[in-house]
Amino acid sequence: MKEEITQRIIEEVLRRLQQKPHDEASIPIGVSGRHCHLKEKDLEFLFGTGYQLTKKADLSQPGQFAANETVIIAGPKGSIERVRVLGPLRSETQVEISQTDAIKLGLKPPIRESGNLKGSSPVTIIGPNGSLFLENGLIIAHAHIHMPPEDAATFNVEDGEYVAVQTDNPMRPIRFERVQIRVSPKYNLEMHIDTDEANAGFIVSGHTGRLVKAEGKR
Amino acid sequence: MKEEITQRIIEEVLRRLQQKPHDEASIPIGVSGRHCHLKEKDLEFLFGTGYQLTKKADLSQPGQFAANETVIIAGPKGSIERVRVLGPLRSETQVEISQTDAIKLGLKPPIRESGNLKGSSPVTIIGPNGSLFLENGLIIAHAHIHMPPEDAATFNVEDGEYVAVQTDNPMRPIRFERVQIRVSPKYNLEMHIDTDEANAGFIVSGHTGRLVKAEGKR
């Protein structure tokens, strides 16, 4: 019993050590659950003519929001319900899932940066008003860091560059070796990883990682 | 269309480059799906008095096998069906899942090495003959490398030591920074990771990793 308590205390202390305050060398991490971006035509097809997304919550990047609306996504081996729609609308419909989700659906989406949909996976999207079969549109998002130009200067990195990021959960420290930098004055500093990457490092939103410059640019 | 074909060719070449042959510096990786080890008393409670496991397939470690039998595991937020039972029987019942599974079940298992169950998570196991509520027994397995003494000598590592392992999927290279070495003449060389770790690195069984000695032993 005493050993058990000691073990629990050690685990709690280790957990709290991970929650260190944001300092200049660290990158806040946001874990992206599976989600769907819609173009206007597809929104209207899935939800009805003239339908408009309603905001559930603001996201960390300015102007981006989680909508109240959700869809079902499906593939040859299964479906996943309650996939959150994010707003605002985009020029192309895109669904972002984890590899764990891909196995459940029986689909093989490539790892891509957002918006690069050529040759991506087909997927079915089901809404209250109808369903769509997209030839392309399903991806696994490539890990990336949003940052404004000031932070890019501080970290000495540029848009499109790849860096490594080390995270420090004491039981599952992990280093993501290929993380893309995205610089825009519209961005807040935040690294985005998916739920597989998060769970592999025992990471939750609000944890931080350390940016490590690649020895040679890839 | 041409760009799409080019993109697909690039992805296929990158995929094949990952499948390099096993060389001396590399560790074969086995991905462990969720599974359950049973002690005799629990096997009989779940499957019936005098019940014996039947072999479905041998596993990579000598004497270990996947049984035809499966169980359902459950927690306060959900259940997971068809969880494979592994044989032979053990002295304690133990269920190993991923963090993704833990979230689905609504449970918080610690990351542990196999057999270290003190203060681990409760879990319900359901079989055809009855169900068990275990106060302890649910863990997320700590990444580890099984190796015979000859390989330990080659790699210059010892039982219980922690090392890092780098994997090289071109889209998702990742470094596991805390991997435990387990040495026994009964073992074959193989690194075991769970499905979250595998998916975070786009790794499937048969891929390899490179062992990297820790700079200072932890």
HADDOCK unambig.tbl for C-alpha pairs under 7 A between the chains (distance, minus, plus):
assign (segid A and resid 4 and name CA) (segid B and resid 118 and name CA) 5.60 0.50 0.50
assign (segid A and resid 4 and name CA) (segid B and resid 119 and name CA) 5.18 0.50 0.50
assign (segid A and resid 7 and name CA) (segid B and resid 119 and name CA) 7.00 0.50 0.50
assign (segid A and resid 8 and name CA) (segid B and resid 119 and name CA) 6.72 0.50 0.50
assign (segid A and resid 99 and name CA) (segid B and resid 199 and name CA) 5.71 0.50 0.50
assign (segid A and resid 100 and name CA) (segid B and resid 199 and name CA) 6.64 0.50 0.50
assign (segid A and resid 111 and name CA) (segid B and resid 171 and name CA) 6.78 0.50 0.50
assign (segid A and resid 118 and name CA) (segid B and resid 4 and name CA) 5.61 0.50 0.50
assign (segid A and resid 119 and name CA) (segid B and resid 4 and name CA) 5.11 0.50 0.50
assign (segid A and resid 119 and name CA) (segid B and resid 7 and name CA) 6.86 0.50 0.50
assign (segid A and resid 119 and name CA) (segid B and resid 8 and name CA) 6.64 0.50 0.50
assign (segid A and resid 171 and name CA) (segid B and resid 111 and name CA) 6.76 0.50 0.50
assign (segid A and resid 172 and name CA) (segid B and resid 178 and name CA) 6.32 0.50 0.50
assign (segid A and resid 173 and name CA) (segid B and resid 176 and name CA) 6.73 0.50 0.50
assign (segid A and resid 173 and name CA) (segid B and resid 177 and name CA) 5.33 0.50 0.50
assign (segid A and resid 173 and name CA) (segid B and resid 178 and name CA) 6.26 0.50 0.50
assign (segid A and resid 174 and name CA) (segid B and resid 175 and name CA) 5.76 0.50 0.50
assign (segid A and resid 174 and name CA) (segid B and resid 176 and name CA) 4.92 0.50 0.50
assign (segid A and resid 174 and name CA) (segid B and resid 177 and name CA) 5.33 0.50 0.50
assign (segid A and resid 175 and name CA) (segid B and resid 174 and name CA) 5.74 0.50 0.50
assign (segid A and resid 175 and name CA) (segid B and resid 175 and name CA) 4.91 0.50 0.50
assign (segid A and resid 175 and name CA) (segid B and resid 176 and name CA) 6.59 0.50 0.50
assign (segid A and resid 176 and name CA) (segid B and resid 173 and name CA) 6.72 0.50 0.50
assign (segid A and resid 176 and name CA) (segid B and resid 174 and name CA) 4.89 0.50 0.50
assign (segid A and resid 176 and name CA) (segid B and resid 175 and name CA) 6.59 0.50 0.50
assign (segid A and resid 177 and name CA) (segid B and resid 173 and name CA) 5.33 0.50 0.50
assign (segid A and resid 177 and name CA) (segid B and resid 174 and name CA) 5.31 0.50 0.50
assign (segid A and resid 178 and name CA) (segid B and resid 172 and name CA) 6.32 0.50 0.50
assign (segid A and resid 178 and name CA) (segid B and resid 173 and name CA) 6.26 0.50 0.50
assign (segid A and resid 196 and name CA) (segid B and resid 196 and name CA) 5.15 0.50 0.50
assign (segid A and resid 196 and name CA) (segid B and resid 199 and name CA) 6.00 0.50 0.50
assign (segid A and resid 196 and name CA) (segid B and resid 200 and name CA) 5.11 0.50 0.50
assign (segid A and resid 197 and name CA) (segid B and resid 200 and name CA) 4.52 0.50 0.50
assign (segid A and resid 199 and name CA) (segid B and resid 99 and name CA) 5.70 0.50 0.50
assign (segid A and resid 199 and name CA) (segid B and resid 100 and name CA) 6.64 0.50 0.50
assign (segid A and resid 199 and name CA) (segid B and resid 196 and name CA) 6.00 0.50 0.50
assign (segid A and resid 200 and name CA) (segid B and resid 196 and name CA) 5.12 0.50 0.50
assign (segid A and resid 200 and name CA) (segid B and resid 197 and name CA) 4.54 0.50 0.50
assign (segid A and resid 200 and name CA) (segid B and resid 200 and name CA) 6.33 0.50 0.50
